[in-house]
Amino acid sequence: MRVMGSASTALLVALTVFGGSSAASTAWATTKEEVALNGTYRATSIGDWAKTNDQYNNEATVVSTWIIRSSCTTFYECSGSVTSDQGWSAPVYTVDGTSWYVKREVPNWERCPDGTAYSGQQTFYFYPVNESSAELQIGSPTLAGKDRTLGPSGACGRNQWLMVEMPFRLDRIG
């Protein structure tokens, strides 16, 4: 587990957990290239603030490296791909120029007492923020959001989804 000690990380976590930032216009962007995400990023799912089915429950903090490649057809519509050093790739997209999404299937995510396992649908949602104020800032090397994984209803003989959600942070490192 990686310790997250800076005050700016604490501010971003608090605002992400308690909803302190919302999507706004891409008026600050002067080109489509400023909206697009491209480069190498450190991706951190912050397990200390995780919720399991809406109840706080510590999970492991997961740190990985992502390579993101995207291009935009307009200031609002962009798409591309994410490749993780954890061995998976998935599409990345935005339809408003600020909120980005990565969705992928996690095989054998939910393990049952009888040994069976079910896949989970993992969705990363993030947007560019000013690291000092946590306000929306197009072109920022820091992005904040959530990592949410949802299992199927009925898995393990229970008519309830297993959902784990935690704050998520991306930092451009190259």
C-alpha positions in Angstrom: 0.0 0.0 0.0 1.3 3.4 -0.9 0.9 6.2 1.7 -0.8 9.4 0.4 0.6 12.1 2.6 0.3 15.5 0.9 -2.2 18.1 1.8 -3.2 18.5 -1.8 -4.1 14.8 -2.1 -6.2 15.1 1.1 -8.0 18.1 -0.4 -8.6 16.2 -3.7 -9.9 13.2 -1.8 -12.2 15.2 0.4 -13.7 17.1 -2.6 -14.1 13.9 -4.6 -15.7 12.0 -1.7 -18.0 14.8 -0.7 -18.7 16.2 -4.2 -16.9 19.5 -4.0 -16.4 20.0 -7.7 -18.7 19.8 -10.7 -18.3 19.7 -14.4 -18.2 23.1 -16.2 -17.7 24.5 -19.6 -14.5 23.9 -21.6 -14.3 27.7 -22.2 -10.8 27.7 -20.8 -9.5 25.4 -23.6 -8.2 27.2 -26.7 -7.6 24.1 -28.8 -9.0 20.5 -29.0 -5.5 19.3 -28.1 -5.8 20.9 -24.7 -8.9 18.8 -24.0 -7.4 15.5 -25.1 -5.5 13.4 -22.7 -2.1 12.0 -23.9 0.9 10.7 -22.0 1.9 8.5 -19.1 0.0 8.8 -15.8 0.2 7.4 -12.3 -3.3 6.1 -11.5 -4.1 5.8 -7.8 -7.3 4.2 -6.4 -7.4 5.4 -2.8 -8.6 2.4 -0.7 -8.5 4.3 2.6 -11.7 6.0 1.5 -13.4 3.0 -0.2 -17.1 2.2 0.2 -18.5 -1.3 -0.1 -22.3 -1.1 -0.9 -22.3 2.6 0.4 -20.5 1.8 3.7 -17.0 2.9 4.4 -14.7 -0.1 4.3 -10.9 0.1 3.9 -9.6 -1.5 0.7 -6.1 -1.8 -0.6 -4.8 1.4 -2.3 -3.9 0.4 -5.9 -1.2 2.4 -7.8 -0.5 1.6 -11.4 0.9 3.3 -14.6 -1.4 4.2 -17.5 -0.6 5.3 -21.0 -3.4 7.3 -22.4 -3.8 8.2 -26.0 -6.8 10.3 -27.2 -7.9 12.7 -29.8 -10.9 15.1 -30.1 -13.3 15.7 -32.9 -14.7 18.7 -31.1 -14.0 20.5 -27.8 -16.6 18.1 -26.2 -16.1 14.7 -28.0 -12.9 12.8 -27.5 -12.0 9.1 -27.5 -8.9 6.9 -27.3 -7.4 4.1 -25.3 -5.8 3.4 -21.9 -3.1 0.8 -21.5 -2.3 -0.2 -17.9 0.8 -1.8 -16.5 -1.5 -4.2 -14.8 -2.0 -5.9 -18.2 -5.3 -4.5 -19.5 -6.5 -2.0 -22.1 -9.8 -0.2 -22.4 -11.4 2.7 -24.3 -11.4 6.2 -22.8 -13.9 8.9 -23.8 -15.6 12.2 -22.9 -18.8 13.6 -24.3 -18.6 17.0 -22.5 -14.9 17.9 -22.7 -14.4 17.6 -18.9 -15.6 14.2 -17.5 -13.6 11.2 -18.8 -14.7 7.6 -18.5 -12.8 4.3 -18.7 -15.0 1.1 -18.5 -13.6 -2.4 -18.4 -14.6 -5.9 -17.3 -12.6 -7.4 -14.4 -12.7 -11.2 -14.7 -13.3 -13.2 -11.5 -13.7 -10.1 -9.4 -16.4 -11.3 -7.0 -15.4 -14.6 -5.3 -18.1 -16.7 -3.7 -17.8 -19.1 -0.7 -18.4 -22.1 -2.9 -15.4 -21.2 -5.1 -17.2 -19.7 -8.1 -16.4 -16.2 -9.3 -18.1 -13.5 -11.2 -16.8 -10.6 -13.3 -17.2 -7.0 -12.3 -17.7 -3.9 -14.4 -15.1 -1.3 -13.4 -15.7 2.3 -14.3 -13.2 5.1 -13.8 -14.6 8.6 -13.9 -12.3 11.6 -13.7 -11.9 15.2 -14.6 -8.9 17.7 -14.7 -8.5 19.7 -11.5 -6.2 22.4 -10.1 -4.1 20.6 -7.5 -4.2 23.5 -5.1 -7.9 24.4 -5.2 -9.4 21.2 -6.7 -11.4 23.4 -9.1 -11.9 22.2 -12.7 -8.9 23.2 -14.8 -8.7 22.0 -18.4 -5.2 20.9 -19.3 -4.2 20.2 -15.7 -1.7 17.3 -15.2 -3.8 16.2 -12.2 -7.2 14.6 -12.5 -9.6 13.5 -9.8 -12.6 11.2 -9.7 -13.9 7.8 -8.7 -13.1 4.1 -9.3 -16.3 2.0 -9.1 -16.6 -1.7 -9.6 -20.0 -3.4 -9.7 -20.7 -7.1 -9.7 -23.9 -8.7 -11.1 -27.1 -9.0 -9.0 -27.6 -12.6 -8.1 -24.0 -13.5 -7.8 -23.1 -15.8 -4.9 -26.8 -16.6 -4.4 -27.6 -13.0 -3.3 -30.0 -10.7 -5.0 -27.8 -7.7 -4.4 -25.0 -6.1 -6.4 -21.6 -5.9 -4.8 -20.3 -2.4 -5.4 -16.9 -1.0 -4.3 -16.3 2.7 -4.9 -13.2 4.8 -4.0 -11.6 8.1 -4.8 -9.4 8.0 -7.8 -6.5 10.3 -8.9 -4.4 10.5 -12.1 -1.1 12.4 -12.2 0.8 13.0 -15.5 4.3 11.7 -15.1 5.4 11.7 -18.7 
